[in-house]
Amino acid sequence: MHIVVCIKQVPDTADVKIDPKTHTLIREGVASIINPFDVYAIEEGLRIKERAGGKVTVITMGPPQADAALREAISMGADNAILVSDRAFAGSDTWATSYTLAMAVRKLGDYRVILCGKQASDGDTAQVGPGIAAHLDLPQITYVRKIEEIDEKHVVAERLMETGFEALESPLPCLLTVVKEINEPRLPSLRGKMAARKAQIISWKAADLGCDPRSIGLDGSPTKVVRIFTPPARTGGVIFKGEPEEMAAQLVGKLKDAVLGAAS
Ligand SMILES: Cc1cc2nc3c(=O)[nH]c(=O)nc-3n(C[C@H](O)[C@H](O)[C@H](O)COP(=O)(O)OP(=O)(O)OC[C@H]3O[C@@H](n4cnc5c(N)ncnc54)[C@H](O)[C@@H]3O)c2cc1C
């Protein structure tokens, strides 16, 4: 079974800074890591391979330095790695990113499962996985916390919900996005690290994928960032203290005062 895992290289910080002019992330001077949710996706890909046989291919779309993320995935046990990189992709929004990744997956041809993280820790939209499925016209199961059954033809997975979980069955090929409850990612082995150092990373440009130039990069991105800002910290407010009953009574008192104040 050919398992494809999409991984994104993200800044190793929760304090993401935005360029006020271009409205894009400032990456200079910030160390990079594999998006944490994608590490769970890699681990699940490796576990599917161990259960059902096959190979794991990791794909990232990003600048040349995203090569490091792919090598880390190889050190965990991925078989092949593809860097989708071209200046023409600069400025891509989630629509253009998912289109480009879908074109790369389509070029692979024989995939059965595509795994993504739930969301990226920098962009945070959770749109790219579902977007890839839409571009490839595939079924998708998001927020997967457990794969119950999987073979060449179908998958049964548990989808995490606020109040529990849903068990869903889908034919393959199918795209799954995973949450961190799904597994405990392995650490790279020494052998894996040596393999990663020597591994040949396949590099694909826009022309290799047959991308429509109108669907990639800034020109292919229907999202227009109007303004981007950090909301000012909240001031004021009231903190209630005491037992729950006392705090409830204080809240009711405040609400009564506010209502009576507004009415007078
Ligand atoms: C108009 C516009 C211009 C932009 N320009 C830039 C820019 O120039 N440079 C820039 O870095 N960002 C840019 N962005 C942000 C960019 O759109 C997002 O970083 C990107 O589309 C991924 O979205 P996300 O981070 O919300 O990922 P999510 O949708 O939250 O990610 C979900 C999952 O999808 C997969 N995934 C996401 N991105 C990738 C990837 N690149 N490769 C492989 N797998 C992936 C991973 O499995 C991930 O866990 C721009 C956004 C807009 C709106």
The ligand as an ORCA input file, in Angstrom:
! r2SCAN-3c Opt
* xyz 0 1
  C      -2.767     35.509      0.333
  C      -1.876     34.599      1.127
  C      -0.536     34.561      0.852
  C       0.297     33.707      1.566
  N       1.605     33.691      1.283
  C       2.432     32.893      1.961
  C       3.827     32.903      1.677
  O       4.299     33.613      0.819
  N       4.622     32.044      2.397
  C       4.088     31.236      3.373
  O       4.843     30.484      4.002
  N       2.780     31.208      3.650
  C       1.943     32.032      2.968
  N       0.634     32.014      3.269
  C       0.143     31.091      4.258
  C      -0.198     29.790      3.555
  O      -1.407     29.925      2.889
  C      -0.344     28.669      4.537
  O       0.855     28.577      5.278
  C      -0.515     27.345      3.833
  O      -1.502     27.405      2.849
  C      -0.884     26.236      4.798
  O      -2.005     26.623      5.541
  P      -1.986     26.343      7.078
  O      -0.656     26.745      7.592
  O      -3.185     26.977      7.679
  O      -2.062     24.761      7.136
  P      -3.250     23.811      7.663
  O      -4.350     23.771      6.676
  O      -3.604     24.157      9.082
  O      -2.443     22.431      7.621
  C      -3.105     21.196      7.719
  C      -2.185     20.099      7.254
  O      -1.961     20.220      5.844
  C      -0.635     19.805      5.530
  N       0.116     20.938      4.980
  C      -0.125     22.248      5.136
  N       0.768     22.978      4.453
  C       1.610     22.099      3.871
  C       2.763     22.223      3.048
  N       3.243     23.411      2.681
  N       3.376     21.094      2.624
  C       2.908     19.869      2.969
  N       1.835     19.690      3.764
  C       1.195     20.788      4.196
  C      -0.014     19.304      6.834
  O      -0.272     17.927      6.959
  C      -0.800     20.082      7.890
  O      -0.824     19.458      9.145
  C      -0.224     32.872      2.581
  C      -1.582     32.934      2.857
  C      -2.399     33.789      2.159
  C      -3.838     33.845      2.523
*
